[in-house]
Amino acid sequence: MAYPRVFTSYDFDNDRAQKTLFIGQSIHSQTPFDIQDWSSKAALPQREWEQLVRAKINKCNMVVVLVGPKTYTATGVIKEIDFARSQNVPYFGVYVAGANQYTPLPTGLPRNRVIPWRWDSISNAIDQLMNEGKNL
């Protein structure tokens, strides 16, 4: 399988450790794919952040939204989902940090597009998006 370019959307204030674990496990586990982390690495002024993130998302095959217990309040995540939708970049969510099917979701992320953090499920979702989604 081609290596997908994945923008990882996450709650910068609450889920940085989960994002680090997710990217690290994708690289160092026996997953049948490799995630290239294209997410923003630092807090930036709003306008600069929006331009950078919009451009990065547009260059990716998909967006993976890490959904923690407070992600629904993260305005940056909500904007990243909106950027993905407006640019026709497919996206899905992965529950992290104890979040589950009862956790409130950020606006724009349907419940049926959020899966548990199991590498077989994530691999299947990535395969599906690569087969039917935006392949650059």
Phi and psi in radians as a Rosetta constraint file:
Dihedral C 1 N 2 CA 2 C 2 CIRCULARHARMONIC -1.121 0.35
Dihedral N 2 CA 2 C 2 N 3 CIRCULARHARMONIC 2.654 0.35
Dihedral C 2 N 3 CA 3 C 3 CIRCULARHARMONIC -1.384 0.35
Dihedral N 3 CA 3 C 3 N 4 CIRCULARHARMONIC 2.034 0.35
Dihedral C 3 N 4 CA 4 C 4 CIRCULARHARMONIC -1.308 0.35
Dihedral N 4 CA 4 C 4 N 5 CIRCULARHARMONIC 2.523 0.35
Dihedral C 4 N 5 CA 5 C 5 CIRCULARHARMONIC -1.583 0.35
Dihedral N 5 CA 5 C 5 N 6 CIRCULARHARMONIC 2.020 0.35
Dihedral C 5 N 6 CA 6 C 6 CIRCULARHARMONIC -2.057 0.35
Dihedral N 6 CA 6 C 6 N 7 CIRCULARHARMONIC 2.202 0.35
Dihedral C 6 N 7 CA 7 C 7 CIRCULARHARMONIC -1.560 0.35
Dihedral N 7 CA 7 C 7 N 8 CIRCULARHARMONIC 2.136 0.35
Dihedral C 7 N 8 CA 8 C 8 CIRCULARHARMONIC -1.696 0.35
Dihedral N 8 CA 8 C 8 N 9 CIRCULARHARMONIC 1.967 0.35
Dihedral C 8 N 9 CA 9 C 9 CIRCULARHARMONIC -1.664 0.35
Dihedral N 9 CA 9 C 9 N 10 CIRCULARHARMONIC 2.317 0.35
Dihedral C 9 N 10 CA 10 C 10 CIRCULARHARMONIC -2.728 0.35
Dihedral N 10 CA 10 C 10 N 11 CIRCULARHARMONIC 2.833 0.35
Dihedral C 10 N 11 CA 11 C 11 CIRCULARHARMONIC -1.316 0.35
Dihedral N 11 CA 11 C 11 N 12 CIRCULARHARMONIC 1.788 0.35
Dihedral C 11 N 12 CA 12 C 12 CIRCULARHARMONIC -0.973 0.35
Dihedral N 12 CA 12 C 12 N 13 CIRCULARHARMONIC -0.642 0.35
Dihedral C 12 N 13 CA 13 C 13 CIRCULARHARMONIC -1.377 0.35
Dihedral N 13 CA 13 C 13 N 14 CIRCULARHARMONIC -0.460 0.35
Dihedral C 13 N 14 CA 14 C 14 CIRCULARHARMONIC -2.108 0.35
Dihedral N 14 CA 14 C 14 N 15 CIRCULARHARMONIC -0.362 0.35
Dihedral C 14 N 15 CA 15 C 15 CIRCULARHARMONIC -2.174 0.35
Dihedral N 15 CA 15 C 15 N 16 CIRCULARHARMONIC 0.428 0.35
Dihedral C 15 N 16 CA 16 C 16 CIRCULARHARMONIC -1.062 0.35
Dihedral N 16 CA 16 C 16 N 17 CIRCULARHARMONIC -0.701 0.35
Dihedral C 16 N 17 CA 17 C 17 CIRCULARHARMONIC -1.129 0.35
Dihedral N 17 CA 17 C 17 N 18 CIRCULARHARMONIC -0.692 0.35
Dihedral C 17 N 18 CA 18 C 18 CIRCULARHARMONIC -1.128 0.35
Dihedral N 18 CA 18 C 18 N 19 CIRCULARHARMONIC -0.683 0.35
Dihedral C 18 N 19 CA 19 C 19 CIRCULARHARMONIC -1.109 0.35
Dihedral N 19 CA 19 C 19 N 20 CIRCULARHARMONIC -0.758 0.35
Dihedral C 19 N 20 CA 20 C 20 CIRCULARHARMONIC -1.088 0.35
Dihedral N 20 CA 20 C 20 N 21 CIRCULARHARMONIC -0.770 0.35
Dihedral C 20 N 21 CA 21 C 21 CIRCULARHARMONIC -1.105 0.35
Dihedral N 21 CA 21 C 21 N 22 CIRCULARHARMONIC -0.751 0.35
Dihedral C 21 N 22 CA 22 C 22 CIRCULARHARMONIC -1.073 0.35
Dihedral N 22 CA 22 C 22 N 23 CIRCULARHARMONIC -0.865 0.35
Dihedral C 22 N 23 CA 23 C 23 CIRCULARHARMONIC -1.141 0.35
Dihedral N 23 CA 23 C 23 N 24 CIRCULARHARMONIC -0.762 0.35
Dihedral C 23 N 24 CA 24 C 24 CIRCULARHARMONIC -1.069 0.35
Dihedral N 24 CA 24 C 24 N 25 CIRCULARHARMONIC -0.783 0.35
Dihedral C 24 N 25 CA 25 C 25 CIRCULARHARMONIC -1.158 0.35
Dihedral N 25 CA 25 C 25 N 26 CIRCULARHARMONIC -0.616 0.35
Dihedral C 25 N 26 CA 26 C 26 CIRCULARHARMONIC -1.152 0.35
Dihedral N 26 CA 26 C 26 N 27 CIRCULARHARMONIC -0.538 0.35
Dihedral C 26 N 27 CA 27 C 27 CIRCULARHARMONIC -1.437 0.35
Dihedral N 27 CA 27 C 27 N 28 CIRCULARHARMONIC -0.715 0.35
Dihedral C 27 N 28 CA 28 C 28 CIRCULARHARMONIC -1.829 0.35
Dihedral N 28 CA 28 C 28 N 29 CIRCULARHARMONIC 0.102 0.35
Dihedral C 28 N 29 CA 29 C 29 CIRCULARHARMONIC -1.734 0.35
Dihedral N 29 CA 29 C 29 N 30 CIRCULARHARMONIC -3.059 0.35
Dihedral C 29 N 30 CA 30 C 30 CIRCULARHARMONIC -1.682 0.35
Dihedral N 30 CA 30 C 30 N 31 CIRCULARHARMONIC 0.739 0.35
Dihedral C 30 N 31 CA 31 C 31 CIRCULARHARMONIC -1.297 0.35
Dihedral N 31 CA 31 C 31 N 32 CIRCULARHARMONIC 2.567 0.35
Dihedral C 31 N 32 CA 32 C 32 CIRCULARHARMONIC -1.487 0.35
Dihedral N 32 CA 32 C 32 N 33 CIRCULARHARMONIC 0.491 0.35
Dihedral C 32 N 33 CA 33 C 33 CIRCULARHARMONIC -2.728 0.35
Dihedral N 33 CA 33 C 33 N 34 CIRCULARHARMONIC 2.993 0.35
Dihedral C 33 N 34 CA 34 C 34 CIRCULARHARMONIC -2.295 0.35
Dihedral N 34 CA 34 C 34 N 35 CIRCULARHARMONIC 2.246 0.35
Dihedral C 34 N 35 CA 35 C 35 CIRCULARHARMONIC -1.672 0.35
Dihedral N 35 CA 35 C 35 N 36 CIRCULARHARMONIC 2.191 0.35
Dihedral C 35 N 36 CA 36 C 36 CIRCULARHARMONIC -1.636 0.35
Dihedral N 36 CA 36 C 36 N 37 CIRCULARHARMONIC 2.031 0.35
Dihedral C 36 N 37 CA 37 C 37 CIRCULARHARMONIC -1.378 0.35
Dihedral N 37 CA 37 C 37 N 38 CIRCULARHARMONIC 1.934 0.35
Dihedral C 37 N 38 CA 38 C 38 CIRCULARHARMONIC -1.868 0.35
Dihedral N 38 CA 38 C 38 N 39 CIRCULARHARMONIC 0.210 0.35
Dihedral C 38 N 39 CA 39 C 39 CIRCULARHARMONIC -1.255 0.35
Dihedral N 39 CA 39 C 39 N 40 CIRCULARHARMONIC 2.828 0.35
Dihedral C 39 N 40 CA 40 C 40 CIRCULARHARMONIC -1.209 0.35
Dihedral N 40 CA 40 C 40 N 41 CIRCULARHARMONIC 2.373 0.35
Dihedral C 40 N 41 CA 41 C 41 CIRCULARHARMONIC -1.686 0.35
Dihedral N 41 CA 41 C 41 N 42 CIRCULARHARMONIC -0.135 0.35
Dihedral C 41 N 42 CA 42 C 42 CIRCULARHARMONIC -2.598 0.35
Dihedral N 42 CA 42 C 42 N 43 CIRCULARHARMONIC 2.792 0.35
Dihedral C 42 N 43 CA 43 C 43 CIRCULARHARMONIC -1.295 0.35
Dihedral N 43 CA 43 C 43 N 44 CIRCULARHARMONIC 2.369 0.35
Dihedral C 43 N 44 CA 44 C 44 CIRCULARHARMONIC -2.281 0.35
Dihedral N 44 CA 44 C 44 N 45 CIRCULARHARMONIC 2.858 0.35
Dihedral C 44 N 45 CA 45 C 45 CIRCULARHARMONIC -0.989 0.35
Dihedral N 45 CA 45 C 45 N 46 CIRCULARHARMONIC 2.533 0.35
Dihedral C 45 N 46 CA 46 C 46 CIRCULARHARMONIC -0.878 0.35
Dihedral N 46 CA 46 C 46 N 47 CIRCULARHARMONIC -0.897 0.35
Dihedral C 46 N 47 CA 47 C 47 CIRCULARHARMONIC -1.111 0.35
Dihedral N 47 CA 47 C 47 N 48 CIRCULARHARMONIC -0.761 0.35
Dihedral C 47 N 48 CA 48 C 48 CIRCULARHARMONIC -1.129 0.35
Dihedral N 48 CA 48 C 48 N 49 CIRCULARHARMONIC -0.725 0.35
Dihedral C 48 N 49 CA 49 C 49 CIRCULARHARMONIC -1.058 0.35
Dihedral N 49 CA 49 C 49 N 50 CIRCULARHARMONIC -0.830 0.35
Dihedral C 49 N 50 CA 50 C 50 CIRCULARHARMONIC -1.057 0.35
Dihedral N 50 CA 50 C 50 N 51 CIRCULARHARMONIC -0.767 0.35
Dihedral C 50 N 51 CA 51 C 51 CIRCULARHARMONIC -1.103 0.35
Dihedral N 51 CA 51 C 51 N 52 CIRCULARHARMONIC -0.800 0.35
Dihedral C 51 N 52 CA 52 C 52 CIRCULARHARMONIC -1.105 0.35
Dihedral N 52 CA 52 C 52 N 53 CIRCULARHARMONIC -0.851 0.35
Dihedral C 52 N 53 CA 53 C 53 CIRCULARHARMONIC -1.157 0.35
Dihedral N 53 CA 53 C 53 N 54 CIRCULARHARMONIC -0.751 0.35
Dihedral C 53 N 54 CA 54 C 54 CIRCULARHARMONIC -1.029 0.35
Dihedral N 54 CA 54 C 54 N 55 CIRCULARHARMONIC -0.776 0.35
Dihedral C 54 N 55 CA 55 C 55 CIRCULARHARMONIC -1.144 0.35
Dihedral N 55 CA 55 C 55 N 56 CIRCULARHARMONIC -0.741 0.35
Dihedral C 55 N 56 CA 56 C 56 CIRCULARHARMONIC -1.130 0.35
Dihedral N 56 CA 56 C 56 N 57 CIRCULARHARMONIC -0.772 0.35
Dihedral C 56 N 57 CA 57 C 57 CIRCULARHARMONIC -1.072 0.35
Dihedral N 57 CA 57 C 57 N 58 CIRCULARHARMONIC -0.702 0.35
Dihedral C 57 N 58 CA 58 C 58 CIRCULARHARMONIC -1.116 0.35
Dihedral N 58 CA 58 C 58 N 59 CIRCULARHARMONIC -0.415 0.35
Dihedral C 58 N 59 CA 59 C 59 CIRCULARHARMONIC -1.600 0.35
Dihedral N 59 CA 59 C 59 N 60 CIRCULARHARMONIC 0.010 0.35
Dihedral C 59 N 60 CA 60 C 60 CIRCULARHARMONIC -1.761 0.35
Dihedral N 60 CA 60 C 60 N 61 CIRCULARHARMONIC 2.778 0.35
Dihedral C 60 N 61 CA 61 C 61 CIRCULARHARMONIC -1.397 0.35
Dihedral N 61 CA 61 C 61 N 62 CIRCULARHARMONIC -0.459 0.35
Dihedral C 61 N 62 CA 62 C 62 CIRCULARHARMONIC -2.905 0.35
Dihedral N 62 CA 62 C 62 N 63 CIRCULARHARMONIC 2.927 0.35
Dihedral C 62 N 63 CA 63 C 63 CIRCULARHARMONIC -2.097 0.35
Dihedral N 63 CA 63 C 63 N 64 CIRCULARHARMONIC 2.289 0.35
Dihedral C 63 N 64 CA 64 C 64 CIRCULARHARMONIC -1.899 0.35
Dihedral N 64 CA 64 C 64 N 65 CIRCULARHARMONIC 2.096 0.35
Dihedral C 64 N 65 CA 65 C 65 CIRCULARHARMONIC -1.699 0.35
Dihedral N 65 CA 65 C 65 N 66 CIRCULARHARMONIC 2.053 0.35
Dihedral C 65 N 66 CA 66 C 66 CIRCULARHARMONIC -1.449 0.35
Dihedral N 66 CA 66 C 66 N 67 CIRCULARHARMONIC 2.051 0.35
Dihedral C 66 N 67 CA 67 C 67 CIRCULARHARMONIC -1.826 0.35
Dihedral N 67 CA 67 C 67 N 68 CIRCULARHARMONIC 1.815 0.35
Dihedral C 67 N 68 CA 68 C 68 CIRCULARHARMONIC -1.739 0.35
Dihedral N 68 CA 68 C 68 N 69 CIRCULARHARMONIC -3.115 0.35
Dihedral C 68 N 69 CA 69 C 69 CIRCULARHARMONIC -1.050 0.35
Dihedral N 69 CA 69 C 69 N 70 CIRCULARHARMONIC -0.472 0.35
Dihedral C 69 N 70 CA 70 C 70 CIRCULARHARMONIC -1.978 0.35
Dihedral N 70 CA 70 C 70 N 71 CIRCULARHARMONIC 0.124 0.35
Dihedral C 70 N 71 CA 71 C 71 CIRCULARHARMONIC -1.038 0.35
Dihedral N 71 CA 71 C 71 N 72 CIRCULARHARMONIC -0.544 0.35
Dihedral C 71 N 72 CA 72 C 72 CIRCULARHARMONIC -1.066 0.35
Dihedral N 72 CA 72 C 72 N 73 CIRCULARHARMONIC -0.319 0.35
Dihedral C 72 N 73 CA 73 C 73 CIRCULARHARMONIC -1.671 0.35
Dihedral N 73 CA 73 C 73 N 74 CIRCULARHARMONIC -0.076 0.35
Dihedral C 73 N 74 CA 74 C 74 CIRCULARHARMONIC -1.427 0.35
Dihedral N 74 CA 74 C 74 N 75 CIRCULARHARMONIC 1.823 0.35
Dihedral C 74 N 75 CA 75 C 75 CIRCULARHARMONIC -1.099 0.35
Dihedral N 75 CA 75 C 75 N 76 CIRCULARHARMONIC -0.558 0.35
Dihedral C 75 N 76 CA 76 C 76 CIRCULARHARMONIC -1.119 0.35
Dihedral N 76 CA 76 C 76 N 77 CIRCULARHARMONIC -0.720 0.35
Dihedral C 76 N 77 CA 77 C 77 CIRCULARHARMONIC -1.129 0.35
Dihedral N 77 CA 77 C 77 N 78 CIRCULARHARMONIC -0.760 0.35
Dihedral C 77 N 78 CA 78 C 78 CIRCULARHARMONIC -1.051 0.35
Dihedral N 78 CA 78 C 78 N 79 CIRCULARHARMONIC -0.728 0.35
Dihedral C 78 N 79 CA 79 C 79 CIRCULARHARMONIC -1.156 0.35
Dihedral N 79 CA 79 C 79 N 80 CIRCULARHARMONIC -0.697 0.35
Dihedral C 79 N 80 CA 80 C 80 CIRCULARHARMONIC -1.107 0.35
Dihedral N 80 CA 80 C 80 N 81 CIRCULARHARMONIC -0.692 0.35
Dihedral C 80 N 81 CA 81 C 81 CIRCULARHARMONIC -1.092 0.35
Dihedral N 81 CA 81 C 81 N 82 CIRCULARHARMONIC -0.770 0.35
Dihedral C 81 N 82 CA 82 C 82 CIRCULARHARMONIC -1.098 0.35
Dihedral N 82 CA 82 C 82 N 83 CIRCULARHARMONIC -0.732 0.35
Dihedral C 82 N 83 CA 83 C 83 CIRCULARHARMONIC -1.052 0.35
Dihedral N 83 CA 83 C 83 N 84 CIRCULARHARMONIC -0.773 0.35
Dihedral C 83 N 84 CA 84 C 84 CIRCULARHARMONIC -1.071 0.35
Dihedral N 84 CA 84 C 84 N 85 CIRCULARHARMONIC -0.835 0.35
Dihedral C 84 N 85 CA 85 C 85 CIRCULARHARMONIC -1.049 0.35
Dihedral N 85 CA 85 C 85 N 86 CIRCULARHARMONIC -0.797 0.35
Dihedral C 85 N 86 CA 86 C 86 CIRCULARHARMONIC -1.202 0.35
Dihedral N 86 CA 86 C 86 N 87 CIRCULARHARMONIC -0.370 0.35
Dihedral C 86 N 87 CA 87 C 87 CIRCULARHARMONIC -1.842 0.35
Dihedral N 87 CA 87 C 87 N 88 CIRCULARHARMONIC 0.178 0.35
Dihedral C 87 N 88 CA 88 C 88 CIRCULARHARMONIC 0.996 0.35
Dihedral N 88 CA 88 C 88 N 89 CIRCULARHARMONIC 0.655 0.35
Dihedral C 88 N 89 CA 89 C 89 CIRCULARHARMONIC -1.713 0.35
Dihedral N 89 CA 89 C 89 N 90 CIRCULARHARMONIC 2.089 0.35
Dihedral C 89 N 90 CA 90 C 90 CIRCULARHARMONIC -1.129 0.35
Dihedral N 90 CA 90 C 90 N 91 CIRCULARHARMONIC 2.677 0.35
Dihedral C 90 N 91 CA 91 C 91 CIRCULARHARMONIC -2.614 0.35
Dihedral N 91 CA 91 C 91 N 92 CIRCULARHARMONIC 2.739 0.35
Dihedral C 91 N 92 CA 92 C 92 CIRCULARHARMONIC -2.660 0.35
Dihedral N 92 CA 92 C 92 N 93 CIRCULARHARMONIC 2.901 0.35
Dihedral C 92 N 93 CA 93 C 93 CIRCULARHARMONIC -1.973 0.35
Dihedral N 93 CA 93 C 93 N 94 CIRCULARHARMONIC 2.731 0.35
Dihedral C 93 N 94 CA 94 C 94 CIRCULARHARMONIC -2.280 0.35
Dihedral N 94 CA 94 C 94 N 95 CIRCULARHARMONIC 2.187 0.35
Dihedral C 94 N 95 CA 95 C 95 CIRCULARHARMONIC -1.185 0.35
Dihedral N 95 CA 95 C 95 N 96 CIRCULARHARMONIC 2.312 0.35
Dihedral C 95 N 96 CA 96 C 96 CIRCULARHARMONIC -2.357 0.35
Dihedral N 96 CA 96 C 96 N 97 CIRCULARHARMONIC 2.895 0.35
Dihedral C 96 N 97 CA 97 C 97 CIRCULARHARMONIC 0.959 0.35
Dihedral N 97 CA 97 C 97 N 98 CIRCULARHARMONIC 0.678 0.35
Dihedral C 97 N 98 CA 98 C 98 CIRCULARHARMONIC 1.464 0.35
Dihedral N 98 CA 98 C 98 N 99 CIRCULARHARMONIC 0.014 0.35
Dihedral C 98 N 99 CA 99 C 99 CIRCULARHARMONIC -1.201 0.35
Dihedral N 99 CA 99 C 99 N 100 CIRCULARHARMONIC 2.704 0.35
Dihedral C 99 N 100 CA 100 C 100 CIRCULARHARMONIC -2.681 0.35
Dihedral N 100 CA 100 C 100 N 101 CIRCULARHARMONIC -2.926 0.35
Dihedral C 100 N 101 CA 101 C 101 CIRCULARHARMONIC -1.110 0.35
Dihedral N 101 CA 101 C 101 N 102 CIRCULARHARMONIC -0.165 0.35
Dihedral C 101 N 102 CA 102 C 102 CIRCULARHARMONIC -1.751 0.35
Dihedral N 102 CA 102 C 102 N 103 CIRCULARHARMONIC -0.111 0.35
Dihedral C 102 N 103 CA 103 C 103 CIRCULARHARMONIC -1.253 0.35
Dihedral N 103 CA 103 C 103 N 104 CIRCULARHARMONIC 2.318 0.35
Dihedral C 103 N 104 CA 104 C 104 CIRCULARHARMONIC -1.043 0.35
Dihedral N 104 CA 104 C 104 N 105 CIRCULARHARMONIC 2.497 0.35
Dihedral C 104 N 105 CA 105 C 105 CIRCULARHARMONIC -1.837 0.35
Dihedral N 105 CA 105 C 105 N 106 CIRCULARHARMONIC 2.666 0.35
Dihedral C 105 N 106 CA 106 C 106 CIRCULARHARMONIC -1.141 0.35
Dihedral N 106 CA 106 C 106 N 107 CIRCULARHARMONIC 2.603 0.35
Dihedral C 106 N 107 CA 107 C 107 CIRCULARHARMONIC -0.935 0.35
Dihedral N 107 CA 107 C 107 N 108 CIRCULARHARMONIC 2.328 0.35
Dihedral C 107 N 108 CA 108 C 108 CIRCULARHARMONIC 1.658 0.35
Dihedral N 108 CA 108 C 108 N 109 CIRCULARHARMONIC -0.140 0.35
Dihedral C 108 N 109 CA 109 C 109 CIRCULARHARMONIC -1.877 0.35
Dihedral N 109 CA 109 C 109 N 110 CIRCULARHARMONIC 1.817 0.35
Dihedral C 109 N 110 CA 110 C 110 CIRCULARHARMONIC -1.192 0.35
Dihedral N 110 CA 110 C 110 N 111 CIRCULARHARMONIC 2.538 0.35
Dihedral C 110 N 111 CA 111 C 111 CIRCULARHARMONIC -0.989 0.35
Dihedral N 111 CA 111 C 111 N 112 CIRCULARHARMONIC -0.634 0.35
Dihedral C 111 N 112 CA 112 C 112 CIRCULARHARMONIC -1.306 0.35
Dihedral N 112 CA 112 C 112 N 113 CIRCULARHARMONIC 0.021 0.35
Dihedral C 112 N 113 CA 113 C 113 CIRCULARHARMONIC -1.924 0.35
Dihedral N 113 CA 113 C 113 N 114 CIRCULARHARMONIC 0.284 0.35
Dihedral C 113 N 114 CA 114 C 114 CIRCULARHARMONIC -2.095 0.35
Dihedral N 114 CA 114 C 114 N 115 CIRCULARHARMONIC 2.291 0.35
Dihedral C 114 N 115 CA 115 C 115 CIRCULARHARMONIC -2.223 0.35
Dihedral N 115 CA 115 C 115 N 116 CIRCULARHARMONIC 2.801 0.35
Dihedral C 115 N 116 CA 116 C 116 CIRCULARHARMONIC -1.183 0.35
Dihedral N 116 CA 116 C 116 N 117 CIRCULARHARMONIC 2.787 0.35
Dihedral C 116 N 117 CA 117 C 117 CIRCULARHARMONIC -1.374 0.35
Dihedral N 117 CA 117 C 117 N 118 CIRCULARHARMONIC 1.360 0.35
Dihedral C 117 N 118 CA 118 C 118 CIRCULARHARMONIC -2.246 0.35
Dihedral N 118 CA 118 C 118 N 119 CIRCULARHARMONIC 2.228 0.35
Dihedral C 118 N 119 CA 119 C 119 CIRCULARHARMONIC -1.120 0.35
Dihedral N 119 CA 119 C 119 N 120 CIRCULARHARMONIC -0.515 0.35
Dihedral C 119 N 120 CA 120 C 120 CIRCULARHARMONIC -1.167 0.35
Dihedral N 120 CA 120 C 120 N 121 CIRCULARHARMONIC -0.726 0.35
Dihedral C 120 N 121 CA 121 C 121 CIRCULARHARMONIC -1.170 0.35
Dihedral N 121 CA 121 C 121 N 122 CIRCULARHARMONIC -0.718 0.35
Dihedral C 121 N 122 CA 122 C 122 CIRCULARHARMONIC -1.144 0.35
Dihedral N 122 CA 122 C 122 N 123 CIRCULARHARMONIC -0.748 0.35
Dihedral C 122 N 123 CA 123 C 123 CIRCULARHARMONIC -1.049 0.35
Dihedral N 123 CA 123 C 123 N 124 CIRCULARHARMONIC -0.767 0.35
Dihedral C 123 N 124 CA 124 C 124 CIRCULARHARMONIC -1.080 0.35
Dihedral N 124 CA 124 C 124 N 125 CIRCULARHARMONIC -0.746 0.35
Dihedral C 124 N 125 CA 125 C 125 CIRCULARHARMONIC -1.121 0.35
Dihedral N 125 CA 125 C 125 N 126 CIRCULARHARMONIC -0.740 0.35
Dihedral C 125 N 126 CA 126 C 126 CIRCULARHARMONIC -1.145 0.35
Dihedral N 126 CA 126 C 126 N 127 CIRCULARHARMONIC -0.762 0.35
Dihedral C 126 N 127 CA 127 C 127 CIRCULARHARMONIC -1.017 0.35
Dihedral N 127 CA 127 C 127 N 128 CIRCULARHARMONIC -0.802 0.35
Dihedral C 127 N 128 CA 128 C 128 CIRCULARHARMONIC -1.060 0.35
Dihedral N 128 CA 128 C 128 N 129 CIRCULARHARMONIC -0.820 0.35
Dihedral C 128 N 129 CA 129 C 129 CIRCULARHARMONIC -1.153 0.35
Dihedral N 129 CA 129 C 129 N 130 CIRCULARHARMONIC -0.643 0.35
Dihedral C 129 N 130 CA 130 C 130 CIRCULARHARMONIC -1.173 0.35
Dihedral N 130 CA 130 C 130 N 131 CIRCULARHARMONIC -0.576 0.35
Dihedral C 130 N 131 CA 131 C 131 CIRCULARHARMONIC -1.332 0.35
Dihedral N 131 CA 131 C 131 N 132 CIRCULARHARMONIC -0.548 0.35
Dihedral C 131 N 132 CA 132 C 132 CIRCULARHARMONIC -2.065 0.35
Dihedral N 132 CA 132 C 132 N 133 CIRCULARHARMONIC -0.132 0.35
Dihedral C 132 N 133 CA 133 C 133 CIRCULARHARMONIC -1.703 0.35
Dihedral N 133 CA 133 C 133 N 134 CIRCULARHARMONIC -2.673 0.35
Dihedral C 133 N 134 CA 134 C 134 CIRCULARHARMONIC -1.457 0.35
Dihedral N 134 CA 134 C 134 N 135 CIRCULARHARMONIC 1.858 0.35
Dihedral C 134 N 135 CA 135 C 135 CIRCULARHARMONIC -1.860 0.35
Dihedral N 135 CA 135 C 135 N 136 CIRCULARHARMONIC 1.988 0.35
